[in-house]
Amino acid sequence: MATHKHGNVQELISLWENFLKTVTWQQLASPCTPLFNGNGIIYELPVNFLDRSNESCAIVDMRNIEFSEPHYHYNIEVYFIMQGSGIVVLGNREHRVSAGDVLIIPPNTAHFTIPNNDLVMAVVNTPPYSPDDYFPLTASNSDVQFERENFERLTQT
């Protein structure tokens, strides 16, 4: 089992995966005010439904974007694909994802997403998400495994 200084990632995945099977993303997002950024429409859930103090969850609606902004964080993110499909580029590796998939985003690792079919995901952060822990990337950065040329090739920008 994968562990980190914030606890057991496999436990996080198991608990959230079981919870997310009981609700739709629309039910979770409906009471939230939508926020718009380079990752689509974000619905930050005001309540941690699992009472896990070191985690936060948001719904990320990527249905109306061509690709997300490349970035990295100091925290761990776990993507739970709620609907649709796409490609998540994590470091220099492409991961095809579709509804039901789970993907762990390690800290200090560049990532971006190319949605291709109604992609919506739940994103759990540990420790909880903070805007101060979001670092957009515009140039190659080997420290976080980001190659601008690869991003441009994949997104045709």
Secondary structure as a PSIPRED ss2 file (coil, helix, strand):
# PSIPRED VFORMAT (PSIPRED V4.0)

   1 M C   1.000  0.000  0.000
   2 A C   1.000  0.000  0.000
   3 T E   0.000  0.000  1.000
   4 H E   0.000  0.000  1.000
   5 K C   1.000  0.000  0.000
   6 H C   1.000  0.000  0.000
   7 G E   0.000  0.000  1.000
   8 N E   0.000  0.000  1.000
   9 V H   0.000  1.000  0.000
  10 Q H   0.000  1.000  0.000
  11 E H   0.000  1.000  0.000
  12 L H   0.000  1.000  0.000
  13 I H   0.000  1.000  0.000
  14 S H   0.000  1.000  0.000
  15 L H   0.000  1.000  0.000
  16 W H   0.000  1.000  0.000
  17 E H   0.000  1.000  0.000
  18 N H   0.000  1.000  0.000
  19 F H   0.000  1.000  0.000
  20 L H   0.000  1.000  0.000
  21 K C   1.000  0.000  0.000
  22 T C   1.000  0.000  0.000
  23 V C   1.000  0.000  0.000
  24 T C   1.000  0.000  0.000
  25 W H   0.000  1.000  0.000
  26 Q H   0.000  1.000  0.000
  27 Q H   0.000  1.000  0.000
  28 L H   0.000  1.000  0.000
  29 A H   0.000  1.000  0.000
  30 S C   1.000  0.000  0.000
  31 P C   1.000  0.000  0.000
  32 C C   1.000  0.000  0.000
  33 T C   1.000  0.000  0.000
  34 P C   1.000  0.000  0.000
  35 L E   0.000  0.000  1.000
  36 F E   0.000  0.000  1.000
  37 N E   0.000  0.000  1.000
  38 G C   1.000  0.000  0.000
  39 N C   1.000  0.000  0.000
  40 G E   0.000  0.000  1.000
  41 I E   0.000  0.000  1.000
  42 I E   0.000  0.000  1.000
  43 Y E   0.000  0.000  1.000
  44 E E   0.000  0.000  1.000
  45 L C   1.000  0.000  0.000
  46 P C   1.000  0.000  0.000
  47 V C   1.000  0.000  0.000
  48 N C   1.000  0.000  0.000
  49 F C   1.000  0.000  0.000
  50 L C   1.000  0.000  0.000
  51 D C   1.000  0.000  0.000
  52 R C   1.000  0.000  0.000
  53 S C   1.000  0.000  0.000
  54 N C   1.000  0.000  0.000
  55 E C   1.000  0.000  0.000
  56 S E   0.000  0.000  1.000
  57 C E   0.000  0.000  1.000
  58 A E   0.000  0.000  1.000
  59 I E   0.000  0.000  1.000
  60 V E   0.000  0.000  1.000
  61 D E   0.000  0.000  1.000
  62 M C   1.000  0.000  0.000
  63 R C   1.000  0.000  0.000
  64 N C   1.000  0.000  0.000
  65 I C   1.000  0.000  0.000
  66 E C   1.000  0.000  0.000
  67 F C   1.000  0.000  0.000
  68 S C   1.000  0.000  0.000
  69 E C   1.000  0.000  0.000
  70 P C   1.000  0.000  0.000
  71 H E   0.000  0.000  1.000
  72 Y E   0.000  0.000  1.000
  73 H C   1.000  0.000  0.000
  74 Y C   1.000  0.000  0.000
  75 N C   1.000  0.000  0.000
  76 I E   0.000  0.000  1.000
  77 E E   0.000  0.000  1.000
  78 V E   0.000  0.000  1.000
  79 Y E   0.000  0.000  1.000
  80 F E   0.000  0.000  1.000
  81 I E   0.000  0.000  1.000
  82 M E   0.000  0.000  1.000
  83 Q E   0.000  0.000  1.000
  84 G E   0.000  0.000  1.000
  85 S E   0.000  0.000  1.000
  86 G E   0.000  0.000  1.000
  87 I E   0.000  0.000  1.000
  88 V E   0.000  0.000  1.000
  89 V E   0.000  0.000  1.000
  90 L E   0.000  0.000  1.000
  91 G C   1.000  0.000  0.000
  92 N C   1.000  0.000  0.000
  93 R E   0.000  0.000  1.000
  94 E E   0.000  0.000  1.000
  95 H E   0.000  0.000  1.000
  96 R E   0.000  0.000  1.000
  97 V E   0.000  0.000  1.000
  98 S E   0.000  0.000  1.000
  99 A C   1.000  0.000  0.000
 100 G C   1.000  0.000  0.000
 101 D C   1.000  0.000  0.000
 102 V E   0.000  0.000  1.000
 103 L E   0.000  0.000  1.000
 104 I E   0.000  0.000  1.000
 105 I E   0.000  0.000  1.000
 106 P C   1.000  0.000  0.000
 107 P C   1.000  0.000  0.000
 108 N C   1.000  0.000  0.000
 109 T C   1.000  0.000  0.000
 110 A C   1.000  0.000  0.000
 111 H E   0.000  0.000  1.000
 112 F E   0.000  0.000  1.000
 113 T E   0.000  0.000  1.000
 114 I E   0.000  0.000  1.000
 115 P E   0.000  0.000  1.000
 116 N E   0.000  0.000  1.000
 117 N E   0.000  0.000  1.000
 118 D E   0.000  0.000  1.000
 119 L E   0.000  0.000  1.000
 120 V E   0.000  0.000  1.000
 121 M E   0.000  0.000  1.000
 122 A E   0.000  0.000  1.000
 123 V E   0.000  0.000  1.000
 124 V E   0.000  0.000  1.000
 125 N E   0.000  0.000  1.000
 126 T E   0.000  0.000  1.000
 127 P C   1.000  0.000  0.000
 128 P C   1.000  0.000  0.000
 129 Y C   1.000  0.000  0.000
 130 S C   1.000  0.000  0.000
 131 P H   0.000  1.000  0.000
 132 D H   0.000  1.000  0.000
 133 D H   0.000  1.000  0.000
 134 Y C   1.000  0.000  0.000
 135 F E   0.000  0.000  1.000
 136 P E   0.000  0.000  1.000
 137 L C   1.000  0.000  0.000
 138 T C   1.000  0.000  0.000
 139 A C   1.000  0.000  0.000
 140 S C   1.000  0.000  0.000
 141 N E   0.000  0.000  1.000
 142 S H   0.000  1.000  0.000
 143 D H   0.000  1.000  0.000
 144 V H   0.000  1.000  0.000
 145 Q C   1.000  0.000  0.000
 146 F E   0.000  0.000  1.000
 147 E C   1.000  0.000  0.000
 148 R H   0.000  1.000  0.000
 149 E H   0.000  1.000  0.000
 150 N H   0.000  1.000  0.000
 151 F H   0.000  1.000  0.000
 152 E H   0.000  1.000  0.000
 153 R H   0.000  1.000  0.000
 154 L H   0.000  1.000  0.000
 155 T H   0.000  1.000  0.000
 156 Q C   1.000  0.000  0.000
 157 T C   1.000  0.000  0.000
